[in-house]
Amino acid sequence: MQKTMLKSPEPARRTLLKRAAGLSVLGIAGVIGASSPALTYAAALSREERDKMTPDQIIEDLKQGNLRFRTGKSHQHDYLAQKRSSQAGQFPSAVILSCIDSRAPAEILLDTGIGEAFNSRIAGNIANDDILGSLEFACAAAGAKVILVMGHTACGAVKGAIDNVELGHLTGLLNKIRPAIDKTEYAGERVGSNGEFVDAVAKTNVNLTIEELRKSDILHKLESDGKIKIIGSLYHLAGGKVDFF
């Protein structure tokens, strides 16, 4: 198929940045609906592209990526080409702290390509010293401008904390989630079998994780100086929406 330059019908960051930098979008990868062509993205995010963006622009880009995901209009990523273009260096704009749940792969849910986002995954999206060190590296050393803590509905780790599950090293991890149970205001049945309560605790847990991240002197200073933003979100397994808060 002949390579063609296309103008995307949506103001997605990747399209705008490629256009501004004079980069090529390689070909038509297919058609998503009669009037919405899918573009193939073969270049990983560059330092120049990342550095031009503000934290608010990055957050908006993540929101638009989730919108594309849940409406079936995700970009057509040429992952092999992105792998090749990023092998000499990486310049992610965001770092995502998410759960290990197999149904919540952040890069897919937010429609990001290789080299666009760090992703630190741990059951219950909790923070510990190793997670904090990873996020400090992502922002202070590698230049990421947004930390997104992403919980999700029907979280097994949250259910386990509510039901006082004990299992080897998992017991200590669940202990880090339990403070969210007491801090969740909920008038209904406060048990792990109540999905509404589980989701309420999951949201509280995201907020408590953010509080833990802000205890890092490095991350706190970066945020106070306006160089990064730390925000929370909750992914809904039903429907696929990521609520940002």
Order of alpha helices (4+ residues) and beta strands (2+ residues): alpha-beta-beta-alpha-alpha-beta-alpha-beta-alpha-beta-alpha-beta-alpha-alpha-alpha-alpha-alpha-beta-beta
